Amino acid sequence: MMISTKGRYALRILSELSALHDGEYVSLKDISDSEGISMKYLEAITALLLKHNFVESRRGRSGGYRLSKLPSEYTLLEILKPIEGSISPVSCIDYDYVKCGRDEHCSAYPLWIKLNEVMENYLESVTLEDLTNGNL
């Protein structure tokens, strides 16, 4: 499994908003300057974050983005799954993947299942607040 730039940047953006979680909106320009993410890529990622209701936006002079809920209410698993599409270590255990038919005979199949379970359990146990505060 390799988390894409999109997933990594989504976590950075949400962590930035989490650090500033005082209910105020943060402009894309401020996030871009702080995180070193291009405005074009930032716009694409925040569109995904909006689509999945991780953030809310407001237009205008005092507009921008803010978290939709408290940082402690987000798990990294719930953030990464919709942004990445899959976080499985191998495609044969993805829920959207058509099984190869060898799972009953594949000696490595139980390994992939267990590895996926360990990763998902860990990501489910870490909140955005934990990430922001360095409590990993």
CNS distance restraints for C-alpha pairs under 8 A (distance, minus, plus):
assign (resid   1 and name CA) (resid  87 and name CA) 6.25 0.50 0.50
assign (resid   1 and name CA) (resid  88 and name CA) 6.19 0.50 0.50
assign (resid   1 and name CA) (resid  89 and name CA) 4.27 0.50 0.50
assign (resid   1 and name CA) (resid  90 and name CA) 6.98 0.50 0.50
assign (resid   2 and name CA) (resid  87 and name CA) 7.78 0.50 0.50
assign (resid   2 and name CA) (resid  89 and name CA) 7.98 0.50 0.50
assign (resid   3 and name CA) (resid   7 and name CA) 5.93 0.50 0.50
assign (resid   3 and name CA) (resid   8 and name CA) 6.61 0.50 0.50
assign (resid   3 and name CA) (resid  84 and name CA) 7.18 0.50 0.50
assign (resid   3 and name CA) (resid  87 and name CA) 7.44 0.50 0.50
assign (resid   4 and name CA) (resid   8 and name CA) 6.30 0.50 0.50
assign (resid   4 and name CA) (resid  84 and name CA) 7.10 0.50 0.50
assign (resid   5 and name CA) (resid   9 and name CA) 5.87 0.50 0.50
assign (resid   6 and name CA) (resid  10 and name CA) 6.04 0.50 0.50
assign (resid   6 and name CA) (resid  45 and name CA) 6.71 0.50 0.50
assign (resid   6 and name CA) (resid  83 and name CA) 7.28 0.50 0.50
assign (resid   6 and name CA) (resid  84 and name CA) 7.46 0.50 0.50
assign (resid   7 and name CA) (resid  11 and name CA) 6.36 0.50 0.50
assign (resid   7 and name CA) (resid  80 and name CA) 6.10 0.50 0.50
assign (resid   7 and name CA) (resid  83 and name CA) 5.95 0.50 0.50
assign (resid   7 and name CA) (resid  84 and name CA) 5.95 0.50 0.50
assign (resid   8 and name CA) (resid  12 and name CA) 6.34 0.50 0.50
assign (resid   9 and name CA) (resid  13 and name CA) 6.02 0.50 0.50
assign (resid   9 and name CA) (resid  37 and name CA) 7.90 0.50 0.50
assign (resid   9 and name CA) (resid  45 and name CA) 7.64 0.50 0.50
assign (resid  10 and name CA) (resid  14 and name CA) 6.13 0.50 0.50
assign (resid  10 and name CA) (resid  45 and name CA) 6.39 0.50 0.50
assign (resid  10 and name CA) (resid  46 and name CA) 7.67 0.50 0.50
assign (resid  10 and name CA) (resid  49 and name CA) 7.47 0.50 0.50
assign (resid  10 and name CA) (resid  83 and name CA) 7.78 0.50 0.50
assign (resid  11 and name CA) (resid  15 and name CA) 5.89 0.50 0.50
assign (resid  11 and name CA) (resid  79 and name CA) 7.71 0.50 0.50
assign (resid  12 and name CA) (resid  16 and name CA) 6.04 0.50 0.50
assign (resid  12 and name CA) (resid  35 and name CA) 7.35 0.50 0.50
assign (resid  13 and name CA) (resid  17 and name CA) 6.31 0.50 0.50
assign (resid  13 and name CA) (resid  31 and name CA) 7.07 0.50 0.50
assign (resid  13 and name CA) (resid  35 and name CA) 7.59 0.50 0.50
assign (resid  14 and name CA) (resid  18 and name CA) 5.93 0.50 0.50
assign (resid  14 and name CA) (resid  67 and name CA) 7.30 0.50 0.50
assign (resid  14 and name CA) (resid 128 and name CA) 7.53 0.50 0.50
assign (resid  15 and name CA) (resid  19 and name CA) 6.10 0.50 0.50
assign (resid  15 and name CA) (resid 128 and name CA) 6.50 0.50 0.50
assign (resid  15 and name CA) (resid 129 and name CA) 7.70 0.50 0.50
assign (resid  15 and name CA) (resid 131 and name CA) 7.00 0.50 0.50
assign (resid  15 and name CA) (resid 132 and name CA) 5.23 0.50 0.50
assign (resid  16 and name CA) (resid  20 and name CA) 6.51 0.50 0.50
assign (resid  16 and name CA) (resid  31 and name CA) 7.31 0.50 0.50
assign (resid  16 and name CA) (resid  35 and name CA) 8.00 0.50 0.50
assign (resid  16 and name CA) (resid 132 and name CA) 7.62 0.50 0.50
assign (resid  17 and name CA) (resid  21 and name CA) 5.90 0.50 0.50
assign (resid  17 and name CA) (resid  26 and name CA) 7.34 0.50 0.50
assign (resid  17 and name CA) (resid  65 and name CA) 7.86 0.50 0.50
assign (resid  17 and name CA) (resid  66 and name CA) 6.04 0.50 0.50
assign (resid  17 and name CA) (resid  67 and name CA) 6.40 0.50 0.50
assign (resid  18 and name CA) (resid  67 and name CA) 7.03 0.50 0.50
assign (resid  18 and name CA) (resid  70 and name CA) 7.88 0.50 0.50
assign (resid  18 and name CA) (resid  71 and name CA) 5.71 0.50 0.50
assign (resid  18 and name CA) (resid 128 and name CA) 7.28 0.50 0.50
assign (resid  18 and name CA) (resid 129 and name CA) 6.85 0.50 0.50
assign (resid  18 and name CA) (resid 132 and name CA) 6.66 0.50 0.50
assign (resid  19 and name CA) (resid 132 and name CA) 6.33 0.50 0.50
assign (resid  20 and name CA) (resid  24 and name CA) 7.84 0.50 0.50
assign (resid  21 and name CA) (resid  66 and name CA) 7.48 0.50 0.50
assign (resid  21 and name CA) (resid  67 and name CA) 7.34 0.50 0.50
assign (resid  21 and name CA) (resid  70 and name CA) 7.78 0.50 0.50
assign (resid  21 and name CA) (resid  71 and name CA) 7.83 0.50 0.50
assign (resid  23 and name CA) (resid  66 and name CA) 6.77 0.50 0.50
assign (resid  23 and name CA) (resid  67 and name CA) 7.89 0.50 0.50
assign (resid  24 and name CA) (resid  66 and name CA) 6.62 0.50 0.50
assign (resid  25 and name CA) (resid  57 and name CA) 7.49 0.50 0.50
assign (resid  25 and name CA) (resid  58 and name CA) 7.43 0.50 0.50
assign (resid  25 and name CA) (resid  62 and name CA) 7.05 0.50 0.50
assign (resid  25 and name CA) (resid  63 and name CA) 5.71 0.50 0.50
assign (resid  25 and name CA) (resid  64 and name CA) 4.81 0.50 0.50
assign (resid  25 and name CA) (resid  65 and name CA) 4.85 0.50 0.50
assign (resid  25 and name CA) (resid  66 and name CA) 5.02 0.50 0.50
assign (resid  26 and name CA) (resid  30 and name CA) 6.62 0.50 0.50
assign (resid  26 and name CA) (resid  31 and name CA) 7.12 0.50 0.50
assign (resid  26 and name CA) (resid  63 and name CA) 7.02 0.50 0.50
assign (resid  26 and name CA) (resid  64 and name CA) 4.74 0.50 0.50
assign (resid  26 and name CA) (resid  65 and name CA) 5.13 0.50 0.50
assign (resid  26 and name CA) (resid  66 and name CA) 6.37 0.50 0.50
assign (resid  27 and name CA) (resid  31 and name CA) 6.47 0.50 0.50
assign (resid  27 and name CA) (resid  63 and name CA) 6.53 0.50 0.50
assign (resid  27 and name CA) (resid  64 and name CA) 4.16 0.50 0.50
assign (resid  27 and name CA) (resid  65 and name CA) 6.31 0.50 0.50
assign (resid  28 and name CA) (resid  32 and name CA) 5.88 0.50 0.50
assign (resid  28 and name CA) (resid  39 and name CA) 7.10 0.50 0.50
assign (resid  28 and name CA) (resid  42 and name CA) 7.24 0.50 0.50
assign (resid  28 and name CA) (resid  43 and name CA) 7.66 0.50 0.50
assign (resid  28 and name CA) (resid  64 and name CA) 6.43 0.50 0.50
assign (resid  28 and name CA) (resid  65 and name CA) 7.48 0.50 0.50
assign (resid  29 and name CA) (resid  33 and name CA) 6.08 0.50 0.50
assign (resid  29 and name CA) (resid  39 and name CA) 7.18 0.50 0.50
assign (resid  30 and name CA) (resid  34 and name CA) 6.05 0.50 0.50
assign (resid  31 and name CA) (resid  35 and name CA) 5.81 0.50 0.50
assign (resid  31 and name CA) (resid  36 and name CA) 7.83 0.50 0.50
assign (resid  31 and name CA) (resid  37 and name CA) 7.72 0.50 0.50
assign (resid  32 and name CA) (resid  36 and name CA) 5.29 0.50 0.50
assign (resid  32 and name CA) (resid  37 and name CA) 4.91 0.50 0.50
assign (resid  32 and name CA) (resid  38 and name CA) 6.11 0.50 0.50
assign (resid  32 and name CA) (resid  39 and name CA) 6.14 0.50 0.50
assign (resid  32 and name CA) (resid  42 and name CA) 7.08 0.50 0.50
assign (resid  33 and name CA) (resid  37 and name CA) 7.31 0.50 0.50
assign (resid  37 and name CA) (resid  41 and name CA) 6.88 0.50 0.50
assign (resid  37 and name CA) (resid  42 and name CA) 6.23 0.50 0.50
assign (resid  38 and name CA) (resid  42 and name CA) 5.99 0.50 0.50
assign (resid  39 and name CA) (resid  43 and name CA) 6.00 0.50 0.50
assign (resid  40 and name CA) (resid  44 and name CA) 6.53 0.50 0.50
assign (resid  41 and name CA) (resid  45 and name CA) 6.28 0.50 0.50
assign (resid  42 and name CA) (resid  46 and name CA) 6.01 0.50 0.50
assign (resid  43 and name CA) (resid  47 and name CA) 6.11 0.50 0.50
assign (resid  44 and name CA) (resid  48 and name CA) 6.67 0.50 0.50
assign (resid  45 and name CA) (resid  49 and name CA) 6.28 0.50 0.50
assign (resid  46 and name CA) (resid  50 and name CA) 5.99 0.50 0.50
assign (resid  46 and name CA) (resid  55 and name CA) 7.89 0.50 0.50
assign (resid  47 and name CA) (resid  51 and name CA) 6.11 0.50 0.50
assign (resid  48 and name CA) (resid  52 and name CA) 6.28 0.50 0.50
assign (resid  48 and name CA) (resid  83 and name CA) 7.07 0.50 0.50
assign (resid  49 and name CA) (resid  53 and name CA) 6.16 0.50 0.50
assign (resid  49 and name CA) (resid  54 and name CA) 5.20 0.50 0.50
assign (resid  49 and name CA) (resid  55 and name CA) 5.88 0.50 0.50
assign (resid  49 and name CA) (resid  83 and name CA) 7.94 0.50 0.50
assign (resid  50 and name CA) (resid  54 and name CA) 5.99 0.50 0.50
assign (resid  50 and name CA) (resid  55 and name CA) 5.28 0.50 0.50
assign (resid  50 and name CA) (resid  56 and name CA) 6.14 0.50 0.50
assign (resid  50 and name CA) (resid  57 and name CA) 7.68 0.50 0.50
assign (resid  52 and name CA) (resid  82 and name CA) 7.47 0.50 0.50
assign (resid  53 and name CA) (resid  68 and name CA) 6.65 0.50 0.50
assign (resid  54 and name CA) (resid  67 and name CA) 6.11 0.50 0.50
assign (resid  54 and name CA) (resid  68 and name CA) 5.53 0.50 0.50
assign (resid  54 and name CA) (resid  69 and name CA) 7.57 0.50 0.50
assign (resid  54 and name CA) (resid  79 and name CA) 7.81 0.50 0.50
assign (resid  55 and name CA) (resid  65 and name CA) 6.36 0.50 0.50
assign (resid  55 and name CA) (resid  66 and name CA) 5.47 0.50 0.50
assign (resid  55 and name CA) (resid  67 and name CA) 4.38 0.50 0.50
assign (resid  55 and name CA) (resid  68 and name CA) 4.68 0.50 0.50
assign (resid  55 and name CA) (resid  69 and name CA) 7.96 0.50 0.50
assign (resid  56 and name CA) (resid  65 and name CA) 5.70 0.50 0.50
assign (resid  56 and name CA) (resid  66 and name CA) 5.65 0.50 0.50
assign (resid  56 and name CA) (resid  67 and name CA) 6.26 0.50 0.50
assign (resid  56 and name CA) (resid  68 and name CA) 5.60 0.50 0.50
assign (resid  57 and name CA) (resid  63 and name CA) 6.97 0.50 0.50
assign (resid  57 and name CA) (resid  64 and name CA) 5.52 0.50 0.50
assign (resid  57 and name CA) (resid  65 and name CA) 4.50 0.50 0.50
assign (resid  57 and name CA) (resid  66 and name CA) 6.57 0.50 0.50
assign (resid  58 and name CA) (resid  62 and name CA) 7.88 0.50 0.50
assign (resid  58 and name CA) (resid  63 and name CA) 4.55 0.50 0.50
assign (resid  58 and name CA) (resid  64 and name CA) 5.42 0.50 0.50
assign (resid  58 and name CA) (resid  65 and name CA) 6.63 0.50 0.50
assign (resid  59 and name CA) (resid  63 and name CA) 4.62 0.50 0.50
assign (resid  59 and name CA) (resid  64 and name CA) 6.42 0.50 0.50
assign (resid  60 and name CA) (resid  64 and name CA) 7.89 0.50 0.50
assign (resid  67 and name CA) (resid  71 and name CA) 7.58 0.50 0.50
assign (resid  69 and name CA) (resid  73 and name CA) 6.57 0.50 0.50
assign (resid  69 and name CA) (resid  74 and name CA) 7.80 0.50 0.50
assign (resid  70 and name CA) (resid  74 and name CA) 7.36 0.50 0.50
assign (resid  71 and name CA) (resid 127 and name CA) 6.96 0.50 0.50
assign (resid  71 and name CA) (resid 128 and name CA) 5.10 0.50 0.50
assign (resid  71 and name CA) (resid 129 and name CA) 4.74 0.50 0.50
assign (resid  72 and name CA) (resid 127 and name CA) 5.57 0.50 0.50
assign (resid  72 and name CA) (resid 128 and name CA) 6.04 0.50 0.50
assign (resid  72 and name CA) (resid 129 and name CA) 4.98 0.50 0.50
assign (resid  72 and name CA) (resid 130 and name CA) 7.54 0.50 0.50
assign (resid  73 and name CA) (resid 127 and name CA) 6.90 0.50 0.50
assign (resid  73 and name CA) (resid 128 and name CA) 7.61 0.50 0.50
assign (resid  74 and name CA) (resid  78 and name CA) 6.84 0.50 0.50
assign (resid  74 and name CA) (resid  79 and name CA) 7.21 0.50 0.50
assign (resid  74 and name CA) (resid 127 and name CA) 5.39 0.50 0.50
assign (resid  74 and name CA) (resid 128 and name CA) 5.53 0.50 0.50
assign (resid  74 and name CA) (resid 129 and name CA) 7.85 0.50 0.50
assign (resid  75 and name CA) (resid  79 and name CA) 6.53 0.50 0.50
assign (resid  75 and name CA) (resid 123 and name CA) 6.73 0.50 0.50
assign (resid  75 and name CA) (resid 124 and name CA) 5.41 0.50 0.50
assign (resid  75 and name CA) (resid 125 and name CA) 6.82 0.50 0.50
assign (resid  75 and name CA) (resid 126 and name CA) 5.65 0.50 0.50
assign (resid  75 and name CA) (resid 127 and name CA) 4.20 0.50 0.50
assign (resid  75 and name CA) (resid 128 and name CA) 5.97 0.50 0.50
assign (resid  76 and name CA) (resid  80 and name CA) 6.00 0.50 0.50
assign (resid  76 and name CA) (resid 123 and name CA) 5.14 0.50 0.50
assign (resid  76 and name CA) (resid 124 and name CA) 6.14 0.50 0.50
assign (resid  76 and name CA) (resid 125 and name CA) 7.94 0.50 0.50
assign (resid  76 and name CA) (resid 126 and name CA) 5.98 0.50 0.50
assign (resid  76 and name CA) (resid 127 and name CA) 5.82 0.50 0.50
assign (resid  76 and name CA) (resid 128 and name CA) 6.35 0.50 0.50
assign (resid  77 and name CA) (resid  81 and name CA) 5.92 0.50 0.50
assign (resid  77 and name CA) (resid 120 and name CA) 6.49 0.50 0.50
assign (resid  77 and name CA) (resid 123 and name CA) 4.77 0.50 0.50
assign (resid  77 and name CA) (resid 124 and name CA) 5.03 0.50 0.50
assign (resid  78 and name CA) (resid  82 and name CA) 7.14 0.50 0.50
assign (resid  78 and name CA) (resid 124 and name CA) 7.35 0.50 0.50
assign (resid  79 and name CA) (resid  83 and name CA) 6.57 0.50 0.50
assign (resid  80 and name CA) (resid  84 and name CA) 5.61 0.50 0.50
assign (resid  80 and name CA) (resid  85 and name CA) 7.77 0.50 0.50
assign (resid  80 and name CA) (resid  87 and name CA) 7.47 0.50 0.50
assign (resid  81 and name CA) (resid  85 and name CA) 5.40 0.50 0.50
assign (resid  81 and name CA) (resid  86 and name CA) 5.62 0.50 0.50
assign (resid  81 and name CA) (resid  87 and name CA) 6.34 0.50 0.50
assign (resid  82 and name CA) (resid  86 and name CA) 7.52 0.50 0.50
assign (resid  86 and name CA) (resid  94 and name CA) 7.03 0.50 0.50
assign (resid  87 and name CA) (resid 116 and name CA) 7.98 0.50 0.50
assign (resid  88 and name CA) (resid  93 and name CA) 6.78 0.50 0.50
assign (resid  88 and name CA) (resid  94 and name CA) 6.14 0.50 0.50
assign (resid  88 and name CA) (resid 116 and name CA) 5.72 0.50 0.50
assign (resid  89 and name CA) (resid 112 and name CA) 6.74 0.50 0.50
assign (resid  89 and name CA) (resid 115 and name CA) 7.36 0.50 0.50
assign (resid  89 and name CA) (resid 116 and name CA) 6.29 0.50 0.50
assign (resid  90 and name CA) (resid  94 and name CA) 7.32 0.50 0.50
assign (resid  90 and name CA) (resid 112 and name CA) 6.89 0.50 0.50
assign (resid  91 and name CA) (resid  97 and name CA) 6.53 0.50 0.50
assign (resid  92 and name CA) (resid  97 and name CA) 6.28 0.50 0.50
assign (resid  92 and name CA) (resid  98 and name CA) 7.49 0.50 0.50
assign (resid  92 and name CA) (resid  99 and name CA) 6.00 0.50 0.50
assign (resid  92 and name CA) (resid 100 and name CA) 6.87 0.50 0.50
assign (resid  93 and name CA) (resid  97 and name CA) 7.09 0.50 0.50
assign (resid  93 and name CA) (resid  99 and name CA) 7.68 0.50 0.50
assign (resid  93 and name CA) (resid 112 and name CA) 7.35 0.50 0.50
assign (resid  93 and name CA) (resid 113 and name CA) 6.92 0.50 0.50
assign (resid  99 and name CA) (resid 103 and name CA) 7.69 0.50 0.50
assign (resid 102 and name CA) (resid 106 and name CA) 5.70 0.50 0.50
assign (resid 103 and name CA) (resid 109 and name CA) 5.88 0.50 0.50
assign (resid 104 and name CA) (resid 109 and name CA) 7.97 0.50 0.50
assign (resid 108 and name CA) (resid 112 and name CA) 6.52 0.50 0.50
assign (resid 109 and name CA) (resid 113 and name CA) 6.34 0.50 0.50
assign (resid 110 and name CA) (resid 114 and name CA) 6.13 0.50 0.50
assign (resid 111 and name CA) (resid 115 and name CA) 6.01 0.50 0.50
assign (resid 112 and name CA) (resid 116 and name CA) 6.00 0.50 0.50
assign (resid 113 and name CA) (resid 117 and name CA) 6.23 0.50 0.50
assign (resid 114 and name CA) (resid 118 and name CA) 6.18 0.50 0.50
assign (resid 115 and name CA) (resid 119 and name CA) 6.20 0.50 0.50
assign (resid 116 and name CA) (resid 120 and name CA) 6.08 0.50 0.50
assign (resid 117 and name CA) (resid 121 and name CA) 5.99 0.50 0.50
assign (resid 118 and name CA) (resid 122 and name CA) 6.16 0.50 0.50
assign (resid 119 and name CA) (resid 123 and name CA) 6.15 0.50 0.50
assign (resid 120 and name CA) (resid 124 and name CA) 5.92 0.50 0.50
assign (resid 121 and name CA) (resid 125 and name CA) 6.21 0.50 0.50
assign (resid 122 and name CA) (resid 126 and name CA) 6.57 0.50 0.50
assign (resid 126 and name CA) (resid 130 and name CA) 6.05 0.50 0.50
assign (resid 126 and name CA) (resid 131 and name CA) 7.14 0.50 0.50
assign (resid 126 and name CA) (resid 136 and name CA) 7.20 0.50 0.50
assign (resid 127 and name CA) (resid 131 and name CA) 6.42 0.50 0.50
assign (resid 128 and name CA) (resid 132 and name CA) 6.09 0.50 0.50
assign (resid 129 and name CA) (resid 133 and name CA) 6.06 0.50 0.50
assign (resid 130 and name CA) (resid 134 and name CA) 5.83 0.50 0.50
assign (resid 130 and name CA) (resid 135 and name CA) 4.66 0.50 0.50
assign (resid 130 and name CA) (resid 136 and name CA) 6.29 0.50 0.50
assign (resid 131 and name CA) (resid 135 and name CA) 6.18 0.50 0.50
assign (resid 131 and name CA) (resid 136 and name CA) 6.56 0.50 0.50
